Amino acid sequence: MIALVDDDDTVLEAIASLLRSLGYTVRTFRSGGAFLDWTDLSKTSCLVADVMMPEIDGYELQRRLATRGFHFPVIFLTAITDAPARMRLLESGAHSVLAKPCSQQSLIDCIESAIEHRSQ
């Protein structure tokens, strides 16, 4: 199960459609809070999330997941070009940080790498 969290419906639908076309099971969430409230968090193999979202941003989402004991790979998609901010995400446990917009192939490669890394 790949979980997608983004407050932009267009981004959610585009990525969900791409991943479903590749055979992945996908669940979408419009906010970090909605994802955290999901009763099946343990079914997540990989999380793809925006960084800049209202209420709970990507940093806080990742922190709350770790606090609850969830350590699945997280791939962040962000328009942030600030290198220290990107490093902060990686240092706090993100598997990858991709710049928006990213190529479909870059996203697919990151997801495949994250899932492979998790199964090791």
ABEGO torsion letter per residue (X at the ends): XBBBBBABAAAAAAAAAAAAAAGBBBBBBABAAAAAABAAAAABABBBBBABBBGBBAAAAAAAAAAAGBABBBBBBBABABAAAAAAAAAAGBABBBBOBBBAAAAAAAAAAAAAAAAX
